[in-house]
Amino acid sequence: MSKPNENDHQTNNQGDPGGNKPPSNQLPTVEEHARNLKVDAPVFAAVMQSKNWASGKRVPVAAFEKAVKDFLGASMGGA
């Protein structure tokens, strides 16, 4: 087996080989998403708990929106 060439997976200036995502340190925090999307505090706390996310976690807005939508659409009692 040959060793992979360093140039096989070139990255753009944002650190993503595909150029589709900013580096994680440029993503907004979950708290910023909650504030920007006006997510109520109890819903935000429940989403954080259900996703096992720590304060300050940085995620893409689509991932945060999906987590909130999934939580709000979940049945009561987990059934």
C-alpha positions, -999 to +999 in steps of 0.1 A: +000+000+000+013+034-008+013+063+016-014+089+008-002+121-008-005+152+013-021+170-017-049+144-021-072+163+003-065+199-002-085+223+020-099+257+013-091+287+035-119+276+058-104+242+066-130+221+048-120+198+020-154+203+002-156+240+009-191+236+023-187+243+061-169+269+081-145+257+107-162+248+140-147+278+158-166+301+134-200+284+140-224+302+164-228+287+198-261+269+207-269+299+230-265+323+200-288+301+179-314+300+207-313+338+210-314+344+173-342+320+167-361+331+198-362+296+213-379+296+247-356+289+277-374+257+288-373+243+252-336+253+248-328+236+281-346+204+271-330+203+237-296+207+253-304+178+276-318+156+249-288+162+226-263+160+255-249+193+244-227+214+268-230+251+271-209+269+244-212+240+219-209+252+183-231+237+157-244+247+123-278+265+124-294+236+105-284+211+131-297+234+159-330+239+140-334+202+134-327+194+171-354+219+182-379+206+156-373+170+165-377+178+202-409+197+197-423+170+175-414+141+199-442+123+216-446+127+254-432+100+275-408+089+248-432+064+233 
